[in-house]
Amino acid sequence: MDGKGRWMDNVFIERLWRSLKYKCIYLRAFETGSDLRAGLREWIDYYNAHRPHSDLGGKTPAEAYEVTTGYQAAA
């Protein structure tokens, strides 16, 4: 990450933004800013805690984190 504008420097965050736009924002008509914030919170929770990721062997990020650290989130 040399900070000189190379696409590889931001590839992971750009992929996250693309997923957020195409899977959440473009599919819903948010009426207010509060609706948007609630929808974003809901989608990010889904993305981090419930959606399986192929790079993690089909595990959710929460499951992968639990395995690597031994940390278990409160239910």
C-alpha angles and dihedrals in degrees: 000000000000097000093231096121099270112159091230091063091067104025096117097047092042089055090050091051091048091051091047093051098044099038100038120009101041093045097054134056105221112202099197141014089255090056090050093050092048091048092050092049090050093049094046090050089050091047094050102036110025112022115090114229121211093215089058094053094260094309126126116246089250091055092046091049091049092052095048098044105025087234116141118196119230113262 
